[in-house]
Amino acid sequence: MTLGNRALRTTDISAVLDRYRASIEAGMREALASASALTTQSAATEDLRASLYGQIDYHLGWRDASFKLSESAQGHGGKLLRPTLTLLAAELAGGDAAAERALPAAVSVELIHNFSLIHDDIEDGDEMRHHRPTLWRNWGQAQAINTGDALFALARMRLLGLTERGVDAGLTLRLVRRVDATCLELCEGQHLDMSFEGRRDVTVAMYLDMIARKTAALMRCATELGGRIGAPRHEKLGERLGAFGRALGLAFQIRDDLLGIWKAQELGKSAAGDVRRKKMSLPVIHALENASASDRNALTHIYFRPGPANEDQIAEALEIFERCGARPRALDALREQLHAARAALDDALNLAQRNAAREHLEPAAAAQALGEFLAYISADAES
């Protein structure tokens, strides 16, 4: 399997995400195609068992609800952000050959992301994803839980396939342990997120810790895996790439929090959609911590009563956010994470360049591609 265009130089984030798309999607299809060979076969239940994999294909956008391929169901595919980060980190650390070796890890990361999405949809009661009914909405919560669990198992098995690409068995086992620890962090983050619902004492520090687990942990894992596969003897490089991924993940979530209030309409959503849904995002928590007593009471009245906010309540909330500086405070938090991500990426590039001449590598192109994520977040959130 040949990886993407090595000569790509772009400031277009879509092109950066497309860099490895074909290879990642092919790797995911290969993982799913080989799944049935991993278990005992029985003609008596073949059709029923196949529907499990049909549900996975549906969730990934490859089939419709009747498990048939169609133009409308082929490949929303998602952004493939996390596996792209894995392969770019591997390329930075060890060149093209390392990115090739890291493909099973990239596929594993994307399968883990999707198992978490299936479970999140159930826990959050979300009925639509990518403009189609969610898995649980079509086949029920019990089957969706089981399908998510199957994706988790496939993700771990795909990661063990690193040994078939020449990755040392000891390193592979350490990476499996790292992935398992990350999945535990994802569960902790989701637990915290659900525990925060209806609580009035959630602080900014509590919220940032929650998103560090729920959102940033898998991005950290993605870049760390790539770095350790690319340069297995240079742990500091993998550590710095992991730090880059963590800060990038926090920045992505904070960016989403800002866009969900102040730019939702530009994204094709209802104006101030996160206020309408009363989502407890970072700007709201900043407002509750820093508003005057009267504004805090008014905001509490809006956010902790049942049902969506109406137009008057949305307007009042936005005025309160303006008075207490909720948006600038959230932007400061975003800039802090972008600065941390840039510093970690610069450190990683410096470490990679020390070995580049001896290994005949060129890490700058991968570093530039990784840096485009920072430019994208910064421009989209502040423009």
Sequence and secondary structure as in RCSB ss.txt:
>XXXX:A:sequence
MTLGNRALRTTDISAVLDRYRASIEAGMREALASASALTTQSAATEDLRASLYGQIDYHLGWRDASFKLSESAQG
HGGKLLRPTLTLLAAELAGGDAAAERALPAAVSVELIHNFSLIHDDIEDGDEMRHHRPTLWRNWGQAQAINTGDA
LFALARMRLLGLTERGVDAGLTLRLVRRVDATCLELCEGQHLDMSFEGRRDVTVAMYLDMIARKTAALMRCATEL
GGRIGAPRHEKLGERLGAFGRALGLAFQIRDDLLGIWKAQELGKSAAGDVRRKKMSLPVIHALENASASDRNALT
HIYFRPGPANEDQIAEALEIFERCGARPRALDALREQLHAARAALDDALNLAQRNAAREHLEPAAAAQALGEFLA
YISADAES
>XXXX:A:secstr
     TT   S HHHHHHTTHHHHHHHHHHHHHTGGGGS   GGGHHHHHHHHHHHHHHTTSS TTS   GGGS 
     HHHHHHHHHHHHHHHHHHHHHTHHHHHHHHHHHHHHHHHHHHHHT  EETTEE HHHHH HHHHHHHHHH
HHHHHHHHHHGGGGGT  HHHHHHHHHHHHHHHHHHHHHHHHHHHHTT S   HHHHHHHHIIIIIHHHHHHHHH
HHHHH TT HHHHHHHHHHHHHHHHHHHHHHHHHHHHSTGGGTS TTHHHHTT   HHHHHHHHHS HHHHHHHH
HHHTSSS   HHHHHHHHHHHHHHTHHHHHHHHHHHHHHHHHHHHHHHHHHHHHHHHHHT   HHHHHHHHHHHH
HHHHHHH 
